[in-house]
Amino acid sequence: MNEQRLTEILRSNYPHDVFYNEKPVWIQEVKGQTVTVGFMDNSKPKNVLMSDLYEKNL
């Protein structure tokens, strides 16, 4: 995922299906190219690279 798309998602009023390693996540914080994500399965939050996030079916 690129910075422009991530900004669009964060500004949107609608939910978006964002994934990391086949797991659905929500974006908690953005610091440069590092994004803190929470996992829908209640796994511990993780810092990941923005480029490792993706949307399905686009």
QUIQUI-V440267 format. One record per helix or strand of 2 or more residues. SS is the DSSP state (a for helix, b for strand). FROM is the first residue (numbers start at 1). TO is the last residue. If there is no record, write none. Layout:
SS/FROM/TO
SS/FROM/TO
//
This chain:
a/3/11
b/18/20
b/23/31
b/34/39
b/46/49
a/50/52
b/54/55
//
